[in-house]
Amino acid sequence: MGRIHLSPPDVGETEREALLRAFDSNWITPLGPEVDAFEAEICGFTGAHAAAALVSGTAALHLALILAEVGPGDEVWVSDLTFVAPVNAARYVGAELRFIDSEWATWNMDPDLLANELVSAAAADRLPKAVIAVDLYGQCAQLDRIAALCDQYGVCLIEDAAEALGATWQGRSAGTFGRYGAYSFNGNKIMTTGGGGMLVGPAEDMERARYLAAQARKPVLHYEHDEIGYNYRLSNLLAGLGRAQLGRLPAIVDRCHEINGEYRSALGSIEGIDFMPWDGRGRPSGWLTVMTVDTDALASAATPESICAHLAKQEIEARPAWKPMHAQKAFAGVPTIGGAVADQIFQTGVCLPSGSGLSETDQARVIASTLEALDPRSG
């Protein structure tokens, strides 16, 4: 039996043909017609105004903060429960951090906590320069409320939709609620270019983002640079791959929903087992299925750690939920609003194999191994 990975790339003949098309065009280096087309197609898919294709989602977040004119001493408030990328990006520009806890409905930034903290910050004349709201595991935050709060206080909202391309909130695409949105095409994301990302936002800002991402080179014959730039542009070859993946994204999302539903059907009736809630106001991408384990309610001594360990012995990759940023040594001392919800999700969450290429046979193997890990007789 082969190893079952958490979220491997789902690529095939369509992607191979796209890569060969880009290769045969002889546009190998960064920039080219595939990049231009990929940016346009992302806008067509999401409704974003303009886009800049980049080497990673982290690069997109970094450039978003630069475009928002965030610098040393400015505050950036970030979702506490997240992958580290948006927090690192804020540190790249020298910003001070503040973490906002999750709420239970979506597991994303709690808009009530955000509202209360903005009131206090306004009274103390210490409003943040930006808020980065993360769409966790493919589900959007309550972006309508978060965007309205940021607008009310004149704070730039950056939506980290790295895990949520293909998701919607109240019928609107993930990544389009803030002034800027960031997507990731890393190898484990719901669609991939092997590595890559996309920044979306106003057209004039995306023009500047492309300029900064191309080493801030002035459009003259010799190499002229008036400011610091970055080597952040996506290659033409990878953009071709991204176009093929984007064309298949609706079907990929549908398959992830099927996988999620099968896990819920097979495991959800067990006392002590539940899953990340999917809020009916949106439609998640289904990037990862996250099971929760209430050790007090289980009829066995199983824990998230023991389940992951048991699956690992069966050559099945499973991982805990994200460890909150306030609990990371690199960010010790960062002010945190709340934190208990993020802590509990981390302590109880198990991410199960969820890639859209997961076969029915392999999913049955994951379910059978999970049941073994939960069986009181196996303790």
Phi, psi and omega in degrees: 000134179280164179288138176259117182270163184294310182204073182283162177300143176249089184231157182201214186297323180300316180291322178300316180296322179295318178297318179294323177299314179294320179297314183292339178287345181071014171267089186262320185284171177306148184077162184138177186296330179292323178296312180301316182292321180297316178300315181295321182288326173298318178296318178296324181287319187261338188087008177293153182289316183203164185215155174229118180280129189227176185282343181195163173294326178297319176300321178297317179294319179300312180294325178300318180293322176295316179297328177281002178060038175277133181217188181306133179091340176286151177264140171233125179260132188229149173305133181290321182265100185195162162295157192288346190308310183294331179288316176300317181300321178295323178291328179304324183265006176082017184283155170273144186253154168214132182259138179246129184292167177276165168243160191286334186296322183235349187071007181257183183313130182282113182293334177291316176298318178299315181299313181296320181289325177294322177300312180295320182293321179296319180295329181266004181055047179223041179299146178289158175281331181208153170240130175251109178261126184261137174265100193280134174054026178094004178249133180290147168290176175285075192289331178298315180289317182295317179296319179297319179296316179296319177298318182300323184257005178069034181256136179287124176263125173248123181261115176273094180258029183306326184261005195229015175300130185101348177271161175225158172228119183052040175082001183248141187291140170306142179095355186245010183270331180267182173295325178230150174227147182234136176240154176240140174240033176301164186300337182260002183279174188295330166226150189223154166242020186087313172196144181154172179197178181212135172253134177236152181167197181300148186301316183293327178288323179290330174298318178291323179299317179296322179296311179296324182286347179252040177068018179052043179276129179289150183279065177232168186297317179272174181273110184235131183224119179264349181205172182286133176237186186220153178265075192243003186281144179284147179284155179298322179298313182291329176296322176299317176298318180298322179298319178295318179295319180298323178297334179263358190302316179303319179291324178296315178298316179301318180294320177297324176295320177298317180297315179300315181297323179293319176298314180298319181294319186279330189241341190291342181274355180284130180300125180097352179253132176215185182222159174309128180293141173254111184289130184292350178282350179222178174233110180293163173282339182076022186310306176232141171269124181245116176270144175247147186236112175269098186296334179288332183267342182292150177274009180223178180267015182297145176228166174306320181294317181290327177294313178300320180294318179296317179295322180299322178295336178265014181062041177236125181275124172222152183222155172295163171296165181306139172280128184302152182294327182293342181264003181270134182302324183297339184237027177302135178091353177291131178301137182230129177264111186080219180129340184292323180293313179300319178300316183292322177298317178298319184287338185246346190274141174228120177274122182262156178307127191222004182301145184296342177274002179297123181282161177299323179295316180290324177293322176300323177294319177298314181297315180298319180292324177294318177298321176299318181294332182269349184290123180304332182286346181268357182284000000 
